[in-house]
Amino acid sequence: VELMLKDQYPLTPDKEIEIEVLETSNAKTNSETGVLTWNLNLKPAETKKIRISYKVRYPKDKIIGNL
């Protein structure tokens, strides 16, 4: 099976908030939209794990809602 998998990490226009992408499992990354894309070829009964991780830094006095 040929499969295109897409996911997205959060972005923010606030310059006080920093988002650092740590792991993308070799995805093609669009840093303007935060979209990660994988083109996968899976054999019958094959499984594949994709890992995404990111770190968010912001001032202690700032309240974070939806990023």
All heavy atoms as TSV, in Angstrom:
chain	resi	resn	atom	element	x	y	z
A	1	VAL	N	N	0.847	-1.173	0.000
A	1	VAL	CA	C	0.000	0.000	0.000
A	1	VAL	C	C	0.893	1.236	0.000
A	1	VAL	O	O	1.802	1.336	0.818
A	1	VAL	CB	C	-0.914	0.019	1.251
A	1	VAL	CG1	C	-1.694	1.304	1.329
A	1	VAL	CG2	C	-1.829	-1.172	1.271
A	2	GLU	N	N	0.626	2.130	-0.914
A	2	GLU	CA	C	1.292	3.433	-0.890
A	2	GLU	C	C	0.390	4.383	-0.116
A	2	GLU	O	O	-0.797	4.470	-0.382
A	2	GLU	CB	C	1.508	3.949	-2.309
A	2	GLU	CG	C	2.535	3.165	-3.074
A	2	GLU	CD	C	2.804	3.740	-4.448
A	2	GLU	OE1	O	2.569	4.949	-4.646
A	2	GLU	OE2	O	3.239	2.974	-5.304
A	3	LEU	N	N	0.978	5.071	0.844
A	3	LEU	CA	C	0.204	5.893	1.754
A	3	LEU	C	C	0.893	7.230	1.959
A	3	LEU	O	O	2.107	7.280	2.164
A	3	LEU	CB	C	0.085	5.160	3.099
A	3	LEU	CG	C	-0.599	5.868	4.246
A	3	LEU	CD1	C	-2.094	5.955	3.988
A	3	LEU	CD2	C	-0.329	5.134	5.532
A	4	MET	N	N	0.128	8.323	1.886
A	4	MET	CA	C	0.651	9.638	2.240
A	4	MET	C	C	0.023	10.011	3.579
A	4	MET	O	O	-1.196	10.081	3.705
A	4	MET	CB	C	0.289	10.699	1.204
A	4	MET	CG	C	0.805	12.080	1.595
A	4	MET	SD	S	0.261	13.399	0.506
A	4	MET	CE	C	1.252	13.043	-0.920
A	5	LEU	N	N	0.865	10.191	4.577
A	5	LEU	CA	C	0.428	10.536	5.925
A	5	LEU	C	C	0.805	11.981	6.190
A	5	LEU	O	O	1.931	12.394	5.918
A	5	LEU	CB	C	1.109	9.613	6.938
A	5	LEU	CG	C	0.878	9.898	8.411
A	5	LEU	CD1	C	-0.587	9.726	8.770
A	5	LEU	CD2	C	1.760	8.997	9.252
A	6	LYS	N	N	-0.154	12.758	6.711
A	6	LYS	CA	C	0.118	14.162	7.049
A	6	LYS	C	C	-0.288	14.415	8.486
A	6	LYS	O	O	-1.283	13.874	8.969
A	6	LYS	CB	C	-0.654	15.107	6.130
A	6	LYS	CG	C	-0.142	15.121	4.720
A	6	LYS	CD	C	-0.767	16.242	3.937
A	6	LYS	CE	C	-0.104	16.328	2.574
A	6	LYS	NZ	N	-0.389	17.583	1.910
A	7	ASP	N	N	0.490	15.246	9.148
A	7	ASP	CA	C	0.177	15.700	10.494
A	7	ASP	C	C	0.692	17.124	10.609
A	7	ASP	O	O	1.319	17.632	9.676
A	7	ASP	CB	C	0.826	14.797	11.537
A	7	ASP	CG	C	0.106	14.839	12.883
A	7	ASP	OD1	O	-0.647	15.805	13.130
A	7	ASP	OD2	O	0.302	13.921	13.679
A	8	GLN	N	N	0.440	17.757	11.721
A	8	GLN	CA	C	0.843	19.155	11.874
A	8	GLN	C	C	1.265	19.412	13.313
A	8	GLN	O	O	0.667	18.897	14.247
A	8	GLN	CB	C	-0.326	20.068	11.506
A	8	GLN	CG	C	0.020	21.536	11.491
A	8	GLN	CD	C	-1.146	22.386	11.002
A	8	GLN	OE1	O	-2.301	21.976	11.073
A	8	GLN	NE2	N	-0.846	23.566	10.502
A	9	TYR	N	N	2.319	20.220	13.464
A	9	TYR	CA	C	2.718	20.672	14.788
A	9	TYR	C	C	2.248	22.119	14.948
A	9	TYR	O	O	1.975	22.807	13.964
A	9	TYR	CB	C	4.227	20.524	15.012
A	9	TYR	CG	C	5.109	21.291	14.052
A	9	TYR	CD1	C	5.463	22.613	14.307
A	9	TYR	CD2	C	5.597	20.707	12.896
A	9	TYR	CE1	C	6.271	23.320	13.438
A	9	TYR	CE2	C	6.410	21.398	12.020
A	9	TYR	CZ	C	6.740	22.701	12.295
A	9	TYR	OH	O	7.535	23.414	11.440
A	10	PRO	N	N	2.112	22.612	16.186
A	10	PRO	CA	C	1.564	23.958	16.388
A	10	PRO	C	C	2.528	25.058	15.946
A	10	PRO	O	O	3.744	24.906	16.023
A	10	PRO	CB	C	1.322	24.023	17.898
A	10	PRO	CG	C	2.233	23.016	18.476
A	10	PRO	CD	C	2.394	21.936	17.445
A	11	LEU	N	N	1.956	26.148	15.496
A	11	LEU	CA	C	2.694	27.362	15.148
A	11	LEU	C	C	2.064	28.519	15.903
A	11	LEU	O	O	0.899	28.461	16.273
A	11	LEU	CB	C	2.603	27.643	13.643
A	11	LEU	CG	C	3.204	26.600	12.713
A	11	LEU	CD1	C	2.912	26.978	11.269
A	11	LEU	CD2	C	4.690	26.470	12.932
A	12	THR	N	N	2.823	29.564	16.110
A	12	THR	CA	C	2.282	30.750	16.769
A	12	THR	C	C	2.944	32.004	16.204
A	12	THR	O	O	4.138	31.989	15.918
A	12	THR	CB	C	2.491	30.689	18.296
A	12	THR	OG1	O	1.959	31.882	18.877
A	12	THR	CG2	C	3.954	30.562	18.669
A	13	PRO	N	N	2.180	33.077	16.039
A	13	PRO	CA	C	2.774	34.342	15.598
A	13	PRO	C	C	3.417	35.114	16.758
A	13	PRO	O	O	4.125	36.089	16.533
A	13	PRO	CB	C	1.586	35.112	15.017
A	13	PRO	CG	C	0.408	34.579	15.760
A	13	PRO	CD	C	0.730	33.132	16.055
A	14	ASP	N	N	3.175	34.676	17.999
A	14	ASP	CA	C	3.700	35.351	19.189
A	14	ASP	C	C	5.201	35.107	19.308
A	14	ASP	O	O	5.643	33.969	19.464
A	14	ASP	CB	C	2.975	34.826	20.433
A	14	ASP	CG	C	3.269	35.640	21.678
A	14	ASP	OD1	O	4.368	36.241	21.762
A	14	ASP	OD2	O	2.412	35.662	22.571
A	15	LYS	N	N	5.991	36.153	19.242
A	15	LYS	CA	C	7.457	36.035	19.276
A	15	LYS	C	C	7.980	35.599	20.641
A	15	LYS	O	O	9.111	35.142	20.751
A	15	LYS	CB	C	8.114	37.361	18.881
A	15	LYS	CG	C	7.731	37.820	17.491
A	15	LYS	CD	C	8.213	36.849	16.444
A	15	LYS	CE	C	7.845	37.362	15.063
A	15	LYS	NZ	N	7.894	36.350	14.051
A	16	GLU	N	N	7.167	35.724	21.696
A	16	GLU	CA	C	7.592	35.290	23.036
A	16	GLU	C	C	7.479	33.773	23.205
A	16	GLU	O	O	8.019	33.217	24.143
A	16	GLU	CB	C	6.750	35.980	24.105
A	16	GLU	CG	C	6.983	37.470	24.195
A	16	GLU	CD	C	6.174	38.092	25.313
A	16	GLU	OE1	O	5.057	37.610	25.606
A	16	GLU	OE2	O	6.670	39.057	25.894
A	17	ILE	N	N	6.752	33.128	22.309
A	17	ILE	CA	C	6.559	31.681	22.379
A	17	ILE	C	C	7.442	31.033	21.329
A	17	ILE	O	O	7.409	31.397	20.162
A	17	ILE	CB	C	5.083	31.309	22.139
A	17	ILE	CG1	C	4.200	31.973	23.185
A	17	ILE	CG2	C	4.915	29.793	22.161
A	17	ILE	CD1	C	2.724	31.814	22.923
A	18	GLU	N	N	8.250	30.065	21.755
A	18	GLU	CA	C	9.158	29.365	20.853
A	18	GLU	C	C	8.757	27.900	20.778
A	18	GLU	O	O	8.581	27.243	21.802
A	18	GLU	CB	C	10.591	29.469	21.375
A	18	GLU	CG	C	11.603	28.764	20.531
A	18	GLU	CD	C	12.983	28.807	21.150
A	18	GLU	OE1	O	13.287	29.746	21.900
A	18	GLU	OE2	O	13.753	27.868	20.880
A	19	ILE	N	N	8.582	27.402	19.558
A	19	ILE	CA	C	8.247	26.002	19.344
A	19	ILE	C	C	9.414	25.354	18.618
A	19	ILE	O	O	9.799	25.788	17.544
A	19	ILE	CB	C	6.947	25.850	18.546
A	19	ILE	CG1	C	5.801	26.490	19.334
A	19	ILE	CG2	C	6.663	24.378	18.257
A	19	ILE	CD1	C	4.518	26.618	18.599
A	20	GLU	N	N	9.977	24.336	19.245
A	20	GLU	CA	C	11.134	23.630	18.681
A	20	GLU	C	C	10.721	22.200	18.336
A	20	GLU	O	O	10.275	21.451	19.199
A	20	GLU	CB	C	12.271	23.616	19.698
A	20	GLU	CG	C	13.490	22.876	19.237
A	20	GLU	CD	C	14.560	22.793	20.315
A	20	GLU	OE1	O	14.391	23.364	21.409
A	20	GLU	OE2	O	15.577	22.131	20.041
A	21	VAL	N	N	10.855	21.842	17.076
A	21	VAL	CA	C	10.535	20.484	16.640
A	21	VAL	C	C	11.729	19.602	16.966
A	21	VAL	O	O	12.857	19.886	16.571
A	21	VAL	CB	C	10.219	20.451	15.128
A	21	VAL	CG1	C	9.927	19.033	14.686
A	21	VAL	CG2	C	9.045	21.366	14.816
A	22	LEU	N	N	11.484	18.525	17.713
A	22	LEU	CA	C	12.554	17.636	18.152
A	22	LEU	C	C	12.676	16.381	17.290
A	22	LEU	O	O	13.775	15.940	16.999
A	22	LEU	CB	C	12.321	17.233	19.612
A	22	LEU	CG	C	12.204	18.388	20.608
A	22	LEU	CD1	C	11.787	17.866	21.965
A	22	LEU	CD2	C	13.498	19.157	20.684
A	23	GLU	N	N	11.548	15.810	16.885
A	23	GLU	CA	C	11.562	14.547	16.135
A	23	GLU	C	C	10.438	14.554	15.116
A	23	GLU	O	O	9.306	14.917	15.440
A	23	GLU	CB	C	11.375	13.373	17.087
A	23	GLU	CG	C	11.205	12.027	16.412
A	23	GLU	CD	C	12.434	11.568	15.668
A	23	GLU	OE1	O	13.549	11.753	16.176
A	23	GLU	OE2	O	12.275	11.032	14.568
A	24	THR	N	N	10.752	14.152	13.873
A	24	THR	CA	C	9.736	14.088	12.821
A	24	THR	C	C	9.737	12.761	12.072
A	24	THR	O	O	8.985	12.602	11.118
A	24	THR	CB	C	9.935	15.218	11.783
A	24	THR	OG1	O	11.180	15.021	11.125
A	24	THR	CG2	C	9.848	16.583	12.410
A	25	SER	N	N	10.573	11.834	12.438
A	25	SER	CA	C	10.687	10.543	11.744
A	25	SER	C	C	10.932	10.742	10.251
A	25	SER	O	O	10.311	10.102	9.408
A	25	SER	CB	C	9.449	9.676	11.972
A	25	SER	OG	O	9.360	9.276	13.311
A	26	ASN	N	N	11.823	11.679	9.934
A	26	ASN	CA	C	12.234	11.959	8.546
A	26	ASN	C	C	11.100	12.425	7.643
A	26	ASN	O	O	11.052	12.087	6.463
A	26	ASN	CB	C	12.932	10.742	7.929
A	26	ASN	CG	C	14.204	10.405	8.658
A	26	ASN	OD1	O	14.975	11.287	9.019
A	26	ASN	ND2	N	14.424	9.130	8.904
A	27	ALA	N	N	10.192	13.207	8.180
A	27	ALA	CA	C	9.102	13.752	7.370
A	27	ALA	C	C	9.594	14.909	6.521
A	27	ALA	O	O	10.574	15.577	6.857
A	27	ALA	CB	C	7.983	14.253	8.283
A	28	LYS	N	N	8.895	15.158	5.424
A	28	LYS	CA	C	9.088	16.404	4.689
A	28	LYS	C	C	8.347	17.458	5.493
A	28	LYS	O	O	7.166	17.297	5.813
A	28	LYS	CB	C	8.501	16.305	3.286
A	28	LYS	CG	C	9.242	15.347	2.393
A	28	LYS	CD	C	8.611	15.321	1.017
A	28	LYS	CE	C	9.294	14.269	0.158
A	28	LYS	NZ	N	8.627	14.121	-1.140
A	29	THR	N	N	9.048	18.532	5.853
A	29	THR	CA	C	8.490	19.531	6.760
A	29	THR	C	C	8.284	20.850	6.061
A	29	THR	O	O	9.178	21.368	5.412
A	29	THR	CB	C	9.446	19.735	7.958
A	29	THR	OG1	O	9.696	18.477	8.581
A	29	THR	CG2	C	8.858	20.683	8.969
A	30	ASN	N	N	7.084	21.409	6.219
A	30	ASN	CA	C	6.795	22.748	5.736
A	30	ASN	C	C	6.766	23.649	6.964
A	30	ASN	O	O	5.790	23.644	7.719
A	30	ASN	CB	C	5.457	22.784	4.994
A	30	ASN	CG	C	5.155	24.142	4.409
A	30	ASN	OD1	O	5.526	25.165	4.962
A	30	ASN	ND2	N	4.472	24.158	3.286
A	31	SER	N	N	7.821	24.417	7.183
A	31	SER	CA	C	7.930	25.223	8.397
A	31	SER	C	C	6.971	26.422	8.393
A	31	SER	O	O	6.692	26.979	9.453
A	31	SER	CB	C	9.367	25.700	8.591
A	31	SER	OG	O	9.793	26.445	7.480
A	32	GLU	N	N	6.443	26.804	7.248
A	32	GLU	CA	C	5.477	27.919	7.193
A	32	GLU	C	C	4.099	27.489	7.673
A	32	GLU	O	O	3.373	28.279	8.266
A	32	GLU	CB	C	5.383	28.464	5.777
A	32	GLU	CG	C	6.640	29.191	5.331
A	32	GLU	CD	C	6.522	29.733	3.914
A	32	GLU	OE1	O	5.401	29.770	3.367
A	32	GLU	OE2	O	7.560	30.128	3.372
A	33	THR	N	N	3.724	26.233	7.404
A	33	THR	CA	C	2.401	25.743	7.791
A	33	THR	C	C	2.443	24.755	8.955
A	33	THR	O	O	1.403	24.455	9.532
A	33	THR	CB	C	1.717	25.042	6.599
A	33	THR	OG1	O	2.497	23.908	6.215
A	33	THR	CG2	C	1.549	25.984	5.415
A	34	GLY	N	N	3.632	24.225	9.259
A	34	GLY	CA	C	3.764	23.225	10.310
A	34	GLY	C	C	3.341	21.834	9.875
A	34	GLY	O	O	3.233	20.930	10.689
A	35	VAL	N	N	3.108	21.639	8.574
A	35	VAL	CA	C	2.645	20.340	8.074
A	35	VAL	C	C	3.830	19.404	7.853
A	35	VAL	O	O	4.831	19.778	7.243
A	35	VAL	CB	C	1.836	20.509	6.765
A	35	VAL	CG1	C	1.502	19.158	6.155
A	35	VAL	CG2	C	0.559	21.287	7.031
A	36	LEU	N	N	3.680	18.190	8.347
A	36	LEU	CA	C	4.660	17.121	8.171
A	36	LEU	C	C	4.045	16.091	7.232
A	36	LEU	O	O	2.883	15.716	7.390
A	36	LEU	CB	C	4.981	16.462	9.511
A	36	LEU	CG	C	5.485	17.393	10.606
A	36	LEU	CD1	C	5.478	16.671	11.946
A	36	LEU	CD2	C	6.860	17.897	10.278
A	37	THR	N	N	4.824	15.624	6.250
A	37	THR	CA	C	4.312	14.672	5.271
A	37	THR	C	C	5.264	13.489	5.141
A	37	THR	O	O	6.472	13.675	5.015
A	37	THR	CB	C	4.164	15.340	3.885
A	37	THR	OG1	O	3.342	16.497	4.016
A	37	THR	CG2	C	3.536	14.394	2.877
A	38	TRP	N	N	4.690	12.295	5.186
A	38	TRP	CA	C	5.440	11.066	4.967
A	38	TRP	C	C	4.817	10.329	3.798
A	38	TRP	O	O	3.596	10.184	3.727
A	38	TRP	CB	C	5.368	10.135	6.183
A	38	TRP	CG	C	5.961	10.672	7.424
A	38	TRP	CD1	C	7.225	10.459	7.892
A	38	TRP	CD2	C	5.321	11.483	8.411
A	38	TRP	NE1	N	7.410	11.090	9.080
A	38	TRP	CE2	C	6.241	11.739	9.429
A	38	TRP	CE3	C	4.046	12.027	8.530
A	38	TRP	CZ2	C	5.943	12.498	10.538
A	38	TRP	CZ3	C	3.748	12.791	9.637
A	38	TRP	CH2	C	4.688	13.012	10.625
A	39	ASN	N	N	5.636	9.840	2.883
A	39	ASN	CA	C	5.194	8.942	1.815
A	39	ASN	C	C	5.676	7.551	2.200
A	39	ASN	O	O	6.878	7.286	2.220
A	39	ASN	CB	C	5.769	9.374	0.467
A	39	ASN	CG	C	5.179	10.691	0.014
A	39	ASN	OD1	O	3.966	10.867	0.015
A	39	ASN	ND2	N	6.022	11.626	-0.351
A	40	LEU	N	N	4.730	6.685	2.516
A	40	LEU	CA	C	5.059	5.364	3.042
A	40	LEU	C	C	4.634	4.274	2.073
A	40	LEU	O	O	3.604	4.397	1.403
A	40	LEU	CB	C	4.349	5.146	4.382
A	40	LEU	CG	C	4.591	6.192	5.463
A	40	LEU	CD1	C	3.657	5.950	6.638
A	40	LEU	CD2	C	6.038	6.168	5.906
A	41	ASN	N	N	5.413	3.220	2.002
A	41	ASN	CA	C	5.059	1.998	1.279
A	41	ASN	C	C	5.027	0.876	2.298
A	41	ASN	O	O	6.057	0.512	2.854
A	41	ASN	CB	C	6.090	1.691	0.180
A	41	ASN	CG	C	6.019	2.682	-0.944
A	41	ASN	OD1	O	4.940	2.966	-1.446
A	41	ASN	ND2	N	7.151	3.221	-1.341
A	42	LEU	N	N	3.837	0.352	2.547
A	42	LEU	CA	C	3.673	-0.704	3.541
A	42	LEU	C	C	3.340	-2.027	2.863
A	42	LEU	O	O	2.490	-2.080	1.969
A	42	LEU	CB	C	2.564	-0.341	4.527
A	42	LEU	CG	C	2.777	0.937	5.340
A	42	LEU	CD1	C	1.558	1.217	6.203
A	42	LEU	CD2	C	4.020	0.840	6.189
A	43	LYS	N	N	3.993	-3.072	3.305
A	43	LYS	CA	C	3.714	-4.424	2.825
A	43	LYS	C	C	2.517	-4.987	3.594
A	43	LYS	O	O	2.164	-4.469	4.658
A	43	LYS	CB	C	4.951	-5.294	3.011
A	43	LYS	CG	C	6.124	-4.809	2.194
A	43	LYS	CD	C	7.363	-5.613	2.459
A	43	LYS	CE	C	8.492	-5.016	1.631
A	43	LYS	NZ	N	9.794	-5.322	2.132
A	44	PRO	N	N	1.895	-6.045	3.109
A	44	PRO	CA	C	0.779	-6.649	3.841
A	44	PRO	C	C	1.162	-6.992	5.279
A	44	PRO	O	O	2.234	-7.534	5.528
A	44	PRO	CB	C	0.466	-7.921	3.038
A	44	PRO	CG	C	0.939	-7.592	1.653
A	44	PRO	CD	C	2.156	-6.715	1.850
A	45	ALA	N	N	0.320	-6.620	6.200
A	45	ALA	CA	C	0.487	-6.867	7.643
A	45	ALA	C	C	1.668	-6.114	8.257
A	45	ALA	O	O	1.991	-6.328	9.415
A	45	ALA	CB	C	0.603	-8.356	7.937
A	46	GLU	N	N	2.308	-5.209	7.520
A	46	GLU	CA	C	3.419	-4.426	8.068
A	46	GLU	C	C	2.873	-3.248	8.873
A	46	GLU	O	O	1.875	-2.636	8.507
A	46	GLU	CB	C	4.306	-3.889	6.933
A	46	GLU	CG	C	5.492	-3.079	7.417
A	46	GLU	CD	C	6.337	-2.514	6.279
A	46	GLU	OE1	O	5.944	-2.624	5.105
A	46	GLU	OE2	O	7.396	-1.960	6.586
A	47	THR	N	N	3.530	-2.953	9.959
A	47	THR	CA	C	3.188	-1.770	10.748
A	47	THR	C	C	4.397	-0.852	10.789
A	47	THR	O	O	5.535	-1.295	10.671
A	47	THR	CB	C	2.785	-2.135	12.189
A	47	THR	OG1	O	3.875	-2.783	12.819
A	47	THR	CG2	C	1.559	-3.020	12.209
A	48	LYS	N	N	4.137	0.419	10.949
A	48	LYS	CA	C	5.214	1.393	11.027
A	48	LYS	C	C	4.818	2.441	12.057
A	48	LYS	O	O	3.700	2.933	12.049
A	48	LYS	CB	C	5.428	2.048	9.663
A	48	LYS	CG	C	6.562	3.028	9.657
A	48	LYS	CD	C	7.222	3.064	8.316
A	48	LYS	CE	C	8.440	3.923	8.451
A	48	LYS	NZ	N	9.534	3.474	7.665
A	49	LYS	N	N	5.745	2.774	12.946
A	49	LYS	CA	C	5.501	3.800	13.948
A	49	LYS	C	C	6.153	5.094	13.495
A	49	LYS	O	O	7.312	5.100	13.085
A	49	LYS	CB	C	6.056	3.383	15.300
A	49	LYS	CG	C	5.304	2.238	15.920
A	49	LYS	CD	C	5.804	1.944	17.306
A	49	LYS	CE	C	5.016	0.791	17.894
A	49	LYS	NZ	N	5.387	0.534	19.281
A	50	ILE	N	N	5.411	6.160	13.586
A	50	ILE	CA	C	5.891	7.498	13.248
A	50	ILE	C	C	5.877	8.308	14.533
A	50	ILE	O	O	4.884	8.337	15.251
A	50	ILE	CB	C	4.977	8.168	12.193
A	50	ILE	CG1	C	4.888	7.325	10.925
A	50	ILE	CG2	C	5.427	9.573	11.905
A	50	ILE	CD1	C	6.177	7.185	10.164
A	51	ARG	N	N	6.983	8.966	14.803
A	51	ARG	CA	C	7.100	9.737	16.050
A	51	ARG	C	C	7.233	11.225	15.724
A	51	ARG	O	O	8.026	11.618	14.872
A	51	ARG	CB	C	8.312	9.259	16.828
A	51	ARG	CG	C	8.478	9.945	18.150
A	51	ARG	CD	C	9.638	9.314	18.922
A	51	ARG	NE	N	9.981	10.108	20.070
A	51	ARG	CZ	C	9.440	9.972	21.269
A	51	ARG	NH1	N	8.527	9.059	21.467
A	51	ARG	NH2	N	9.810	10.734	22.261
A	52	ILE	N	N	6.458	12.026	16.442
A	52	ILE	CA	C	6.534	13.480	16.352
A	52	ILE	C	C	6.702	14.006	17.770
A	52	ILE	O	O	5.979	13.599	18.676
A	52	ILE	CB	C	5.236	14.084	15.788
A	52	ILE	CG1	C	4.909	13.493	14.433
A	52	ILE	CG2	C	5.341	15.589	15.694
A	52	ILE	CD1	C	3.512	13.840	13.973
A	53	SER	N	N	7.665	14.885	17.961
A	53	SER	CA	C	7.780	15.536	19.270
A	53	SER	C	C	8.264	16.964	19.070
A	53	SER	O	O	8.981	17.266	18.124
A	53	SER	CB	C	8.709	14.766	20.207
A	53	SER	OG	O	10.014	14.737	19.702
A	54	TYR	N	N	7.803	17.826	19.958
A	54	TYR	CA	C	8.193	19.227	19.919
A	54	TYR	C	C	8.195	19.790	21.328
A	54	TYR	O	O	7.586	19.226	22.246
A	54	TYR	CB	C	7.275	20.039	18.995
A	54	TYR	CG	C	5.815	19.964	19.339
A	54	TYR	CD1	C	5.237	20.847	20.242
A	54	TYR	CD2	C	5.001	18.992	18.759
A	54	TYR	CE1	C	3.908	20.765	20.562
A	54	TYR	CE2	C	3.662	18.915	19.068
A	54	TYR	CZ	C	3.113	19.805	19.969
A	54	TYR	OH	O	1.783	19.723	20.288
A	55	LYS	N	N	8.889	20.899	21.490
A	55	LYS	CA	C	9.010	21.559	22.788
A	55	LYS	C	C	8.479	22.982	22.639
A	55	LYS	O	O	8.767	23.661	21.657
A	55	LYS	CB	C	10.473	21.598	23.205
A	55	LYS	CG	C	10.714	22.146	24.586
A	55	LYS	CD	C	12.192	22.331	24.895
A	55	LYS	CE	C	13.007	21.090	24.669
A	55	LYS	NZ	N	14.411	21.239	25.093
A	56	VAL	N	N	7.706	23.423	23.625
A	56	VAL	CA	C	7.165	24.782	23.629
A	56	VAL	C	C	7.765	25.534	24.813
A	56	VAL	O	O	7.715	25.060	25.946
A	56	VAL	CB	C	5.621	24.779	23.745
A	56	VAL	CG1	C	5.080	26.200	23.759
A	56	VAL	CG2	C	5.005	23.971	22.616
A	57	ARG	N	N	8.354	26.689	24.527
A	57	ARG	CA	C	8.912	27.547	25.581
A	57	ARG	C	C	8.172	28.877	25.555
A	57	ARG	O	O	7.935	29.431	24.487
A	57	ARG	CB	C	10.394	27.800	25.326
A	57	ARG	CG	C	11.249	26.587	25.493
A	57	ARG	CD	C	12.712	26.967	25.376
A	57	ARG	NE	N	13.519	25.777	25.505
A	57	ARG	CZ	C	14.488	25.442	24.693
A	57	ARG	NH1	N	14.815	26.226	23.695
A	57	ARG	NH2	N	15.168	24.326	24.868
A	58	TYR	N	N	7.841	29.359	26.765
A	58	TYR	CA	C	7.143	30.630	26.869
A	58	TYR	C	C	7.415	31.236	28.245
A	58	TYR	O	O	7.779	30.524	29.182
A	58	TYR	CB	C	5.639	30.452	26.645
A	58	TYR	CG	C	4.987	29.470	27.592
A	58	TYR	CD1	C	4.408	29.902	28.774
A	58	TYR	CD2	C	4.959	28.111	27.308
A	58	TYR	CE1	C	3.817	29.015	29.645
A	58	TYR	CE2	C	4.376	27.213	28.167
A	58	TYR	CZ	C	3.797	27.670	29.337
A	58	TYR	OH	O	3.209	26.781	30.193
A	59	PRO	N	N	7.255	32.560	28.382
A	59	PRO	CA	C	7.491	33.207	29.678
A	59	PRO	C	C	6.538	32.663	30.746
A	59	PRO	O	O	5.390	32.323	30.456
A	59	PRO	CB	C	7.204	34.686	29.400
A	59	PRO	CG	C	7.316	34.838	27.927
A	59	PRO	CD	C	6.942	33.516	27.328
A	60	LYS	N	N	7.029	32.594	31.981
A	60	LYS	CA	C	6.236	32.039	33.085
A	60	LYS	C	C	4.927	32.795	33.315
A	60	LYS	O	O	3.939	32.219	33.703
A	60	LYS	CB	C	7.046	32.050	34.380
A	60	LYS	CG	C	8.111	31.004	34.422
A	60	LYS	CD	C	8.786	31.015	35.774
A	60	LYS	CE	C	9.846	29.944	35.829
A	60	LYS	NZ	N	10.495	29.878	37.137
A	61	ASP	N	N	4.934	34.102	33.065
A	61	ASP	CA	C	3.742	34.895	33.323
A	61	ASP	C	C	2.723	34.844	32.177
A	61	ASP	O	O	1.627	35.389	32.294
A	61	ASP	CB	C	4.121	36.355	33.611
A	61	ASP	CG	C	4.818	37.021	32.427
A	61	ASP	OD1	O	5.416	36.319	31.601
A	61	ASP	OD2	O	4.771	38.260	32.358
A	62	LYS	N	N	3.036	34.151	31.115
A	62	LYS	CA	C	2.153	34.080	29.949
A	62	LYS	C	C	1.215	32.884	30.091
A	62	LYS	O	O	1.632	31.782	30.436
A	62	LYS	CB	C	2.974	33.944	28.674
A	62	LYS	CG	C	2.171	34.076	27.423
A	62	LYS	CD	C	3.055	34.734	26.391
A	62	LYS	CE	C	2.291	35.161	25.202
A	62	LYS	NZ	N	1.975	36.538	25.180
A	63	ILE	N	N	-0.054	33.078	29.801
A	63	ILE	CA	C	-1.032	31.999	29.839
A	63	ILE	C	C	-1.183	31.464	28.420
A	63	ILE	O	O	-1.426	32.207	27.484
A	63	ILE	CB	C	-2.391	32.504	30.372
A	63	ILE	CG1	C	-2.227	32.990	31.811
A	63	ILE	CG2	C	-3.445	31.405	30.268
A	63	ILE	CD1	C	-3.456	33.639	32.387
A	64	ILE	N	N	-1.019	30.147	28.294
A	64	ILE	CA	C	-1.084	29.498	26.989
A	64	ILE	C	C	-2.426	28.786	26.867
A	64	ILE	O	O	-2.794	27.988	27.712
A	64	ILE	CB	C	0.052	28.467	26.825
A	64	ILE	CG1	C	1.405	29.140	26.974
A	64	ILE	CG2	C	-0.058	27.754	25.492
A	64	ILE	CD1	C	1.780	30.077	25.870
A	65	GLY	N	N	-3.142	29.081	25.778
A	65	GLY	CA	C	-4.398	28.368	25.474
A	65	GLY	C	C	-4.127	27.461	24.304
A	65	GLY	O	O	-3.184	26.708	24.293
A	66	ASN	N	N	-4.936	27.574	23.283
A	66	ASN	CA	C	-4.732	26.808	22.045
A	66	ASN	C	C	-3.631	27.475	21.247
A	66	ASN	O	O	-3.681	28.651	20.975
A	66	ASN	CB	C	-6.021	26.753	21.226
A	66	ASN	CG	C	-7.080	25.939	21.911
A	66	ASN	OD1	O	-6.775	25.022	22.646
A	66	ASN	ND2	N	-8.326	26.285	21.662
A	67	LEU	N	N	-2.627	26.695	20.868
A	67	LEU	CA	C	-1.522	27.238	20.056
A	67	LEU	C	C	-1.893	27.229	18.607
A	67	LEU	O	O	-2.424	26.401	18.053
A	67	LEU	CB	C	-0.245	26.427	20.274
A	67	LEU	CG	C	0.376	26.554	21.633
A	67	LEU	CD1	C	1.608	25.653	21.724
A	67	LEU	CD2	C	0.827	27.978	21.896
